[in-house]
Amino acid sequence: MKKSLLKKMFSLMIAAIITTAVCACAAGSSEAQSTENAQETAAGDVTPYDQPLEAAVIEIGTADELLAFAKSVTDGSMGGYAGQTVVLTADIDCAGIEWTPAGTMDLEDMSNYSCMFQGVFDGQGHRISNVTFESDYPICGVGIIGMNLGEVKNLTAENIQIHCTDTYSMAVGAVVGYNMGVIHDVTLTGENEVAGVNAAGGITGGSTNHVYNCTVDGTTIRVLGDNDFSDGRIIQCDVAECGGLIIGGSFGGTMENCTAKGTIIAEGNEPVGLGGIAGCLEMMDSVTDCTADVEIISEKGGHAIGGLCGYSGTHSVGDIALMTEGVETHEYPGIIRNCHVTVKMNVPGATHVGGLIGTGLYYYGEETAFRIVDCSVNGEIVGAVTPGSVAGRAENSVIESCEASVTLDGEELTDQTGTTDRMYESGDQEEEEETEADEAA
């Protein structure tokens, strides 16, 4: 099985992050730099809202203005609004509008980041509601904002319906599709549904950076597609992978003070990476002060399933993924602190299942590890194979001061850590073995 497409995206975008100075964009750059960026990357004398190009702040107050903004990000005509701040001045109802996500990935040229949002999007406490988007063709980065290299904050999203069914689609979220910047103080409420085959989440589908102070309620995440691990190995894949209420799949960054309530449904065979807060929180230094109240349904087996996250942990070599993925960790094991979960799972035949965390990931010679401190889980697990009340598998990991009250098929589950006879492997592992075999031949 090939290396995960989600992780390929991470490495391909390293240059974009450095070149555009994402952190500087998120913090806000000087007005002179803002003017220069806008003049160099946009044609004409005015923005879609009849505001001067040199305006450091772009105001949006109507659905038509929001749609024009989204299209101008995706077509690259505004250079991603680098160095500029976009603010909402009113609540915006998008009912009846044919939505275009603000920013996307150019699948023909992944180094083209002019079609991604690079500025600051400040909702100023306002609400965007009734956004609907459906796609049956390959697309990467779908949401209100499709690709974020900047900062998204102070926003409420309500009644969002995002469905991407193509096998090669990924990073599908209600608010942000793929986050390489910062997301904070964002709420998703009402009746929401996000469906995708790889990295489907409520606040963001995929992420490599920081997410904090976010809340999700009234949301269903649907993970689509089928896997087949009948050859005996469970290897990270590109289909039926990573579904969570806050983040679908994350590789790197941190997460703090997030709360989620909703349902995760995997519709196909043997999905991997399902969790209340996130399907994957791999190579994330810390996950702190998060809570989840979640129902997880996977009626055709599955692997790496947890009430908080499906798989998590860091590698003992902090820069092991720096060259290939652009991610450097500073904590080993990765910290899971003060997180509290209520979970109900219907997962017949699933392995690597835990009340809080599913498993670590076998990655470049070892299984990633986590340290669970001051956490709690209350829940019911139905049908899983040898799960743990806290973790499904926890090689090299530490569980401290964690309270668990979990039942398995109606009986008290006393083992904090489950037992499995197989590792959950990164796609890199098989790729590395194939290279070694070729060299030996």
C-alpha positions in Angstrom: 0.0 0.0 0.0 1.4 3.4 -0.9 2.4 6.1 1.5 -0.6 8.0 2.8 -1.7 10.8 0.5 -2.5 13.0 3.4 1.2 12.8 4.6 2.4 13.4 1.0 0.4 16.7 1.1 2.1 17.7 4.3 5.6 17.3 2.9 4.7 19.0 -0.4 3.4 22.0 1.4 6.5 22.6 3.6 8.0 25.0 1.1 4.7 26.9 0.8 4.5 27.4 4.6 8.1 28.7 4.7 7.8 30.9 1.7 4.6 32.6 2.7 5.6 33.0 6.3 2.4 31.6 7.7 3.1 32.7 11.2 3.7 36.2 10.1 0.4 36.2 8.2 -1.5 34.9 11.1 -0.1 37.5 13.4 -0.6 40.3 10.8 2.1 42.0 8.8 2.7 45.7 8.1 0.3 47.7 6.0 3.1 48.4 3.5 3.8 44.7 3.0 0.0 44.1 2.7 -0.2 46.7 -0.1 2.7 45.2 -1.9 1.4 41.7 -1.8 -2.1 42.7 -3.0 -0.8 44.8 -5.9 1.6 42.1 -7.1 -1.0 39.3 -7.0 -4.3 40.8 -8.0 -5.5 42.2 -11.3 -7.6 45.3 -11.6 -8.0 48.2 -9.2 -10.6 46.9 -6.7 -11.5 43.8 -4.8 -14.8 42.0 -5.4 -16.3 44.3 -2.8 -15.2 47.6 -4.3 -12.6 48.2 -1.5 -9.1 49.4 -2.4 -6.5 46.7 -3.0 -4.3 48.3 -0.4 -6.9 47.9 2.3 -5.4 46.0 5.2 -8.9 45.0 6.3 -11.5 43.5 3.9 -15.1 43.7 5.2 -17.7 41.1 4.3 -21.3 41.5 5.3 -23.5 39.7 2.7 -23.7 36.2 1.2 -22.7 37.6 -2.3 -19.6 39.2 -0.8 -18.7 36.0 1.0 -19.1 34.0 -2.2 -17.0 36.5 -4.2 -14.3 36.3 -1.5 -14.3 32.5 -1.7 -14.0 32.5 -5.5 -11.2 35.1 -5.4 -9.1 32.9 -3.1 -9.6 29.7 -5.1 -8.9 31.3 -8.5 -5.7 32.9 -7.1 -6.6 36.4 -8.2 -6.0 37.8 -4.7 -2.8 35.9 -3.8 -4.6 34.2 -0.9 -5.1 37.6 0.8 -1.6 37.3 2.3 -0.9 40.0 4.8 -4.6 41.1 4.9 -7.4 40.6 7.4 -10.9 39.6 6.3 -13.6 40.4 8.8 -17.3 39.6 8.9 -19.5 42.5 9.8 -22.8 40.6 10.0 -24.3 37.1 10.2 -24.5 35.5 6.7 -27.0 33.0 5.5 -25.8 31.0 2.5 -29.1 29.1 1.9 -29.7 28.5 -1.8 -26.1 29.5 -2.8 -23.9 27.3 -4.9 -20.9 27.3 -2.6 -17.2 27.4 -3.6 -14.8 26.7 -0.8 -12.4 29.6 -0.1 -9.2 28.0 -1.3 -8.2 24.7 -2.7 -5.2 22.5 -3.5 -4.1 22.6 -7.1 -3.9 18.8 -7.7 -1.9 19.3 -10.9 0.7 21.6 -9.2 0.7 21.1 -5.4 3.4 23.7 -5.0 0.9 26.4 -6.2 -0.3 28.0 -3.0 -1.7 31.2 -4.5 -5.1 29.4 -4.5 -5.0 29.0 -0.7 -6.1 31.4 2.1 -3.0 33.0 3.7 -4.4 35.9 5.7 -6.5 36.3 8.8 -10.2 35.4 8.7 -11.9 37.0 11.7 -15.6 36.2 12.2 -15.8 38.8 14.9 -18.4 36.6 16.6 -20.7 36.4 13.6 -22.3 33.3 12.1 -22.1 31.7 8.7 -25.0 29.3 8.2 -26.6 26.9 5.7 -23.5 26.2 3.5 -23.9 23.1 1.3 -21.2 21.6 -0.9 -21.2 18.2 -2.7 -18.5 16.7 -4.9 -18.1 13.4 -6.7 -14.7 14.4 -8.3 -11.2 14.5 -6.7 -10.7 17.5 -4.5 -8.4 18.3 -1.6 -9.4 20.8 1.0 -13.1 21.4 1.4 -15.0 23.5 3.8 -16.1 27.1 4.3 -12.4 27.7 3.9 -10.8 24.9 1.8 -7.1 25.5 2.5 -5.9 27.6 5.4 -2.3 28.8 5.7 -3.2 31.7 7.9 -5.5 32.2 10.8 -9.2 31.5 11.2 -10.9 32.7 14.4 -13.9 34.1 16.2 -16.4 32.3 14.0 -19.6 30.3 14.4 -20.7 28.0 11.7 -24.2 26.5 11.6 -26.1 23.9 9.6 -23.2 22.9 7.3 -23.5 20.0 4.8 -20.3 18.9 3.1 -20.2 15.7 1.1 -17.2 14.5 -0.9 -17.5 11.0 -2.2 -14.7 10.5 -4.7 -12.1 8.0 -3.6 -9.2 10.5 -4.0 -10.9 13.3 -2.2 -9.4 14.3 1.2 -9.3 16.9 4.0 -13.0 17.6 4.2 -14.3 19.8 7.0 -17.3 21.9 7.9 -15.3 25.0 8.6 -11.8 24.4 7.2 -10.7 21.6 4.9 -7.0 21.5 5.5 -5.3 23.6 8.1 -1.6 24.5 8.0 -2.1 27.7 10.0 -4.0 28.4 13.2 -7.7 27.8 14.1 -9.1 29.1 17.3 -12.4 30.2 19.0 -14.5 28.5 16.3 -17.9 26.9 17.0 -19.8 24.5 14.9 -23.5 24.2 15.9 -26.9 23.3 14.5 -27.4 20.2 12.3 -24.1 19.4 10.4 -22.9 16.5 8.4 -19.5 16.0 6.9 -18.7 13.0 4.7 -15.4 12.0 3.1 -13.0 9.1 2.5 -9.9 10.6 4.1 -9.6 13.1 6.9 -13.2 14.2 7.6 -13.7 16.5 10.6 -16.1 19.1 12.0 -13.8 22.1 12.6 -11.1 20.9 10.1 -10.6 17.8 8.0 -6.8 17.7 8.0 -4.3 19.7 10.1 -0.6 20.1 10.7 -0.7 23.0 13.1 -2.5 24.5 16.1 -6.2 24.2 17.0 -7.6 25.5 20.2 -10.7 26.8 21.9 -13.1 25.1 19.5 -16.5 23.6 20.0 -18.6 21.2 18.0 -22.2 20.2 18.7 -24.9 18.6 16.6 -22.5 17.1 14.1 -22.3 13.8 12.2 -19.1 12.7 10.6 -19.3 10.0 7.9 -16.2 8.1 6.9 -16.6 6.5 3.4 -14.9 3.7 1.5 -13.6 0.2 2.2 -10.3 -1.3 3.2 -9.1 -4.9 3.0 -6.4 -6.1 5.5 -7.0 -9.8 4.9 -3.2 -10.3 4.2 -2.7 -9.9 7.9 -1.2 -6.4 8.1 -3.0 -3.2 9.1 -1.3 -0.4 7.2 -2.2 3.3 7.1 -4.2 3.9 3.9 -5.9 6.6 1.9 -9.4 5.3 2.0 -11.8 5.0 4.9 -9.3 6.8 7.1 -9.5 9.4 9.9 -12.8 10.8 11.1 -13.3 13.1 14.2 -15.6 15.7 15.5 -13.0 18.5 15.8 -10.2 17.2 13.5 -10.3 14.4 11.0 -6.6 13.7 10.7 -3.7 15.7 12.2 0.0 15.2 11.8 1.8 17.6 14.1 0.8 20.7 16.0 -1.0 21.0 19.3 -4.6 21.0 20.5 -6.1 22.7 23.6 -9.4 23.3 25.2 -11.7 21.8 22.6 -15.2 20.3 23.2 -17.1 18.0 20.9 -20.5 16.3 20.9 -21.8 14.2 18.0 -21.7 11.0 16.1 -19.1 9.3 13.9 -20.3 6.7 11.4 -18.0 4.6 9.2 -20.0 3.1 6.4 -17.5 0.7 4.8 -15.3 -2.2 5.5 -12.4 -1.9 8.1 -12.1 1.9 8.5 -9.1 3.2 10.4 -8.6 6.1 12.7 -12.0 7.1 14.4 -12.2 9.3 17.5 -14.4 11.8 19.3 -12.0 14.7 19.2 -10.0 13.4 16.2 -9.4 10.3 14.1 -5.6 10.9 14.2 -3.5 13.1 16.5 -0.2 11.6 15.4 3.1 13.5 16.0 1.2 16.0 18.2 3.2 17.1 21.2 0.2 17.8 23.4 -3.5 17.4 23.6 -4.8 19.1 26.7 -8.1 20.1 28.4 -10.4 18.5 25.7 -13.7 16.8 26.2 -15.9 14.6 24.0 -19.3 13.1 24.2 -19.5 10.8 21.1 -21.1 7.8 19.6 -19.0 5.8 17.2 -20.5 3.3 14.8 -18.5 1.0 12.6 -20.5 -2.1 11.8 -17.9 -3.7 9.5 -14.9 -3.9 11.7 -12.2 -1.3 11.9 -8.9 -0.4 13.6 -7.5 2.4 15.7 -10.8 3.6 17.4 -10.9 5.7 20.6 -13.3 8.0 22.4 -10.8 10.8 22.3 -8.7 9.8 19.2 -8.1 6.8 17.1 -4.3 6.9 17.0 -1.8 9.2 18.6 1.8 9.5 19.9 5.2 10.8 19.1 8.5 9.2 18.0 11.5 9.1 20.2 13.5 10.9 17.5 11.9 14.3 17.5 13.0 15.3 14.0 12.4 11.9 12.4 9.6 13.3 10.3 11.1 16.7 9.7 12.6 16.1 6.2 9.7 14.0 4.9 6.7 15.6 6.5 7.9 19.0 7.8 6.9 18.0 11.4 9.3 18.2 14.4 8.2 17.1 17.8 9.5 18.2 21.2 7.7 15.8 23.6 8.2 12.1 24.0 5.9 10.5 24.7 3.3 12.9 23.4 1.2 14.4 26.2 -2.6 13.7 26.6 -3.6 15.7 29.7 -6.8 16.5 31.5 -9.1 15.1 28.8 -12.5 13.6 29.6 -14.6 11.4 27.4 -18.1 9.9 27.4 -18.3 7.4 24.6 -20.6 4.7 23.1 -19.1 2.4 20.5 -20.8 -0.1 18.2 -17.7 -1.6 16.5 -18.1 -5.4 15.9 -14.9 -7.1 15.0 -12.8 -3.9 15.4 -9.3 -4.1 16.9 -6.9 -1.5 18.5 -9.9 -0.1 20.3 -9.7 1.9 23.6 -12.1 4.0 25.6 -9.8 7.0 25.3 -7.1 6.2 22.6 -7.0 3.4 20.0 -3.3 2.9 19.4 0.1 4.3 18.5 1.4 4.0 14.9 4.4 1.9 13.9 6.5 4.5 12.2 10.2 4.4 11.1 11.2 1.5 13.3 9.1 1.9 16.4 5.6 2.5 17.6 4.8 6.1 18.5 4.0 6.6 22.2 1.7 8.7 24.4 1.5 9.7 28.0 -2.0 9.9 29.5 -2.3 12.1 32.6 -5.3 13.1 34.7 -7.9 11.8 32.1 -11.2 10.0 32.5 -13.5 7.9 30.3 -17.0 6.6 30.8 -18.5 4.4 28.1 -19.8 1.3 26.5 -18.0 -0.7 23.9 -19.9 -3.4 21.8 -18.2 -6.0 19.7 -14.6 -4.9 19.8 -11.8 -7.6 19.9 -9.8 -7.4 23.2 -10.1 -3.6 23.7 -8.8 -1.6 26.7 -10.8 0.7 28.9 -8.2 3.4 28.2 -6.1 2.3 25.3 -6.4 -0.4 22.7 -2.6 -0.7 22.4 0.0 1.3 24.2 3.6 0.1 23.4 6.2 2.3 25.2 3.3 4.5 26.5 2.4 5.6 30.0 -1.0 5.8 31.7 -1.1 7.9 34.9 -4.0 8.8 37.2 -6.7 7.9 34.6 -10.1 6.9 35.7 -12.1 4.5 33.5 -15.6 3.1 33.8 -16.2 1.2 30.6 -18.2 -1.9 29.7 -17.5 -4.4 26.9 -20.7 -6.1 25.7 -22.4 -5.2 29.0 -19.6 -6.5 31.3 -17.1 -4.3 33.2 -13.9 -3.9 31.2 -11.1 -4.1 33.8 -8.0 -4.0 31.6 -6.8 -0.5 31.0 -4.8 -1.6 27.9 -6.1 -4.0 25.3 -4.2 -6.8 23.6 -3.5 -7.1 19.9 -1.3 -9.4 17.8 -0.7 -6.9 15.1 0.8 -3.4 15.0 -0.9 -0.5 13.3 1.6 0.4 10.6 2.5 3.6 8.7 2.5 3.3 4.9 6.1 4.4 5.1 7.0 1.1 6.8 5.9 -1.0 3.8 7.4 1.5 1.4 10.8 1.3 3.3 10.6 -2.5 3.2 9.9 -2.5 -0.5 13.0 -0.3 -1.1 15.2 -2.6 1.0 13.9 -5.6 -0.9 14.7 -3.9 -4.2 18.2 -3.0 -3.1 18.8 -6.6 -1.9 17.6 -8.0 -5.2 
